[in-house]
Amino acid sequence: MSLSTADEDSASEIHLPGDIDWQMLDKSKFFFLGAALFSGVSTALYPTVVLKTKLQTCNNQLCCFKTAYSIFSREGIRGLYKGYCFSIAGTVPARAVYITALEMTKSNVGNLTVGLGVPEPTAAAIANATAGLSASMAAQLIWTPVDVVTQRLMVQSGNPNCDKYRDGMDALRKIFVADGVRGLYRGFGMSIVTYAPSNALWWASYSVTQRLVWSGLGCYQCKREDKKDGFSNNYRPDLKTVMGVQGISAAMAGGISALITMPLDTIKTRLQVLDREDNGRRPLTVRQTLSNLVKEGGWAACYRGLGPRWFSMSLSATTMITTYEFLKRMSTKNQDRLT
């Protein structure tokens, strides 16, 4: 891949390593290494998810630092990892479905749009957005029940005498007995509305921000070479620079996505966590949930937990994309094709 970075009358270009598509991957190696790498990343970021969920479902106005301190002082480090085992067990197959749908869609849509004569930057953004949308919708079939169970565990008090669920399997059984399959898929529609556009927006933003960062870096590098050598040079970044730009672009895209979709995520979390008895034995509707939020703290209540979610999505995006690109390079069938 090469990107033009200078004015039209300049021959300066950035030469990046070639893209790795779905057909180039050793699938067994890809999924095995991916399960290990992504589980490690999820483990590191899990406390921010617990904190976000607590802030979204509580009625008080505590800041995220006071909430984190409260959880840690009462329950220790275990309080920040409630529902972790069940979450990891469900996340591995969900992520496999997500990545498969992502790569297959991105490859097929990318080839189709380029074949139709769409400019390469636009084709890349369309392919990434479509892939993110389809991957999220497919993975929600697994992620939604996992979310419902783990979030119920996250918001428990931490007192064994008061907690409703002993562990993930106990929560799964009790939710199913009380509400059937519908109970496990509570908020499924809002999950689709939240995560599908969020993923489409993230992947499209990532494609655009990466190109912008490369353009700025390439212009700077080529101007520096011009001053030093007296002529224009093509810029060939090393692997560390490539990963650095990918990480920065991912963080920017994650922040944009978190800000735009935060109210939807807050409503979705409340729908999945609040019990039927909290609403006269009737499931809450989206309108009721939004109305309750506004009554509790005005429209700003829809952005409770924005700090942890922004941090989580930005850091997660950075670590996930660098891990993801590293994983693809490690899983390529023929390493010679990367050069």
Secondary structure, 3 states (H helix, E strand, C coil): CEEECCCCCCCCEEECCCCCCHHHECHHHHHHHHHHHHHHHHHHHHHHHHHHHHHHHCCCCCCHHHHHHHHHHHHHHHHHHCCHHHHHHHHHHHHHHHHHHHHHHHHHHHHHHHHCCCCHHHHHHHHHHHHHHHHHHHHHHHHHHHHHHHHHHHCCCCCCCCCCCCCHHHHHHHHHHHHHHHHHCCCHHHHHHHHHHHHHHHHHHHHHHHHHHHHHHHHHHHHHHHHHHCCCCCECCCHHHHHHHHHHHHHHHHHHHHHHHHHHHHHHHHHHHCCHHHHCCCCCCHHHHHHHHHHHHCHHHHHCCHHHHHHHHHHHHHHHHHHHHHHHHHCECCHHHHC
